[in-house]
Amino acid sequence: MTEPSPKSNLARFAEAAVHQLEQVDPELSAILDNEYRRQAKVLTMVASSSIADPSSLICEAMTPMNVTAEGYPGRRFHAGCRHIDEIEQLAIDRTKAIFGAQFANVQPMTASSANEVVMFSTLKPGDTLLGMDLDSGGHLTHGSKASISGQVFNAVGYGLDSNERLDYDQAHALAREHKPKLIICGTTAYAREIDWARFRAIADEVGAYVLADITHVAGLVAAGIHSSPIDHAHFTTTCTHKQLFGGRGGLIMIGKDHDQPAHDEPGKTLAQVIQNRVFPYFQGAPNQSSIAAKARGMGFVGSDGFKAVARRIVDLSQALAAAFVDKGYRVITGGTDNHIVVVDVMQKGITGVNAEKALEDCGIVVNKNRIPFDQKPPSVTSGIRLGTNGLAIREMEPEDMVECVEVIHDVLSHLEQSGEKEYRVDAGAAARAEAEVARLCALRPIRTYPPVQG
Ligand SMILES: *Cc1c(COP(=O)(O)O)cnc(C)c1O
C-alpha cells in the first residue's frame, strides 16, 4: 500500500485558513459562501468579467500579501524580498513572452491606474489627449469628464460612423485639428477588431504617443485571434481579471519602442518613465499576492489549452449574436469579432436597465449599455451588452447560445414596462427562465470549481 502523500504547506494553510474564517467570522463566511453559490447558479454574461482559474484565485489568498516591497525586483526599499522578487520576475517574464513585449510593469492595482500612469507619463495637466467617446464604447479613463482623464487633461473624443464602426477618418481629422500628445484606442463595448497600425500612422503624423488599452480583448490578443498592438502602440495596458482569467489588477507593456527617449524627460527611455510613474509617483508597495495571481494567470494564458478557450469565446459570441439576429433583434454592427455582443432592446420597447434587472431576476447576468447615438442616459440606456468569457469557462457549446437567447427572448417578450425603470415580468415566463438557467448551469457547470454542496 502506498502512503497518502503528505499535504503541502500551502494546502494545509488554505484549508486551515478557510476553517478559521468559518469559526471566527460566520457572518462574513456565510456571505462568501452565498457568493460562491450565486456564481455557480447564474449565467454570468457581463462582458467585463470572467471566471478566474482557481489556481489564480488561490494566489490572491497567499502570504506574499504580508510583504511590503516598495521598488522592483533586485532594487527594493525593504528587506525580506527574495521570493517576492522571484514572483514578480516570473510575472514579468511570462507577460513579456506571451505578448511579445520588451518591457512589462505588473504592479498597477487596476487597469484604470495603469492608464493613468501612461497619461501622467506622456501628458502634463491641460495637455490634449484623443480617446474614444464613452458613448461610442470608450472607457471612462479614455477622457470622460467623470474621470481624472477628462478633468485634468483636455480630452477630445472620436466615435463611430453611420455604420456603427470606429470612425478612423474622424480620429484622423481630430488629431490633425487638435494635435493631441496622446491617442488612446481600445474599448469596452465595441464588437469589432481594432486597426492598431492605423492609429499609429495617425499618431506619427501629429507627433503623438499611442496607448492601446486591450483590457477587453487581452486573451484574444494573447491567443493570436485579435491582432496585437504591442509593436504598433507605444504603450499597451490591460487588466488581468477580465480576459486573462486571474489576478485582479492591471499591467503596462511596451514593445519595440521601449528604449525610445521620452519626449519630455531628457535622458530617460519610455520604459524608465513608466517604472518611475508606477512607483513612487502613483503607488507605494504593490500587492504581491495579486502579482503572484497575475503570474499564474499568465501561466494559464500561456498554456497549450488556452488557445481553445479563446477560440471558444469567439465561437460562442458569434453564435450568440446570430441567435439574437434570428429572433429579430438589432445587434449593433450586426455581429461580433470578439467576445462582445451589444443588443438594442429599445427597439422592442424596453430600456436597457429594465432588461438588465428582469434578466438578473431570472439568473442571467448582463449589463445595460448605451448603444451608438443613444437617446437615454447612462442610468437607463437603450441596450444590453453581453460577453462570453465566463460561458467559455463553462465549456458551453454554440447550440447553448441558441438556448440562452430563447430564454432571454422569452423574458423580454413577457416584460411589461410601466416606466423607464419600472417593469413586471409575467410569472410563468420568469419561472420557465429560472428552470432553464438551472438546467443549463447544471449541464455546463463551472468545470474548474467544485460543485455547490447542499
Ligand atoms: C474595465 C476596463 C478598464 C478598467 O479596469 P479596472 O481594472 O476595473 O480599473 C480599463 N479599460 C478598459 C477598456 C476596460 O474595459
PDBQT file of the ligand as one rigid body, heavy atoms in Angstrom, charges set to zero:
ROOT
HETATM    1  C1  LIG A 501     -12.586  47.526 -17.373  1.00  0.00    +0.000 C 
HETATM    2  C2  LIG A 501     -11.741  48.418 -18.185  1.00  0.00    +0.000 A 
HETATM    3  C3  LIG A 501     -10.764  49.213 -17.571  1.00  0.00    +0.000 A 
HETATM    4  C4  LIG A 501     -10.653  49.358 -16.075  1.00  0.00    +0.000 C 
HETATM    5  O1  LIG A 501     -10.289  48.242 -15.418  1.00  0.00    +0.000 OA
HETATM    6  P1  LIG A 501     -10.174  48.305 -13.817  1.00  0.00    +0.000 P 
HETATM    7  O2  LIG A 501      -9.158  47.276 -13.513  1.00  0.00    +0.000 OA
HETATM    8  O3  LIG A 501     -11.548  47.981 -13.321  1.00  0.00    +0.000 OA
HETATM    9  O4  LIG A 501      -9.749  49.668 -13.431  1.00  0.00    +0.000 OA
HETATM   10  C5  LIG A 501      -9.924  49.956 -18.375  1.00  0.00    +0.000 A 
HETATM   11  N1  LIG A 501     -10.049  49.953 -19.715  1.00  0.00    +0.000 NA
HETATM   12  C6  LIG A 501     -10.996  49.214 -20.342  1.00  0.00    +0.000 A 
HETATM   13  C7  LIG A 501     -11.080  49.255 -21.833  1.00  0.00    +0.000 C 
HETATM   14  C8  LIG A 501     -11.872  48.443 -19.591  1.00  0.00    +0.000 A 
HETATM   15  O5  LIG A 501     -12.820  47.726 -20.206  1.00  0.00    +0.000 OA
ENDROOT
TORSDOF 0
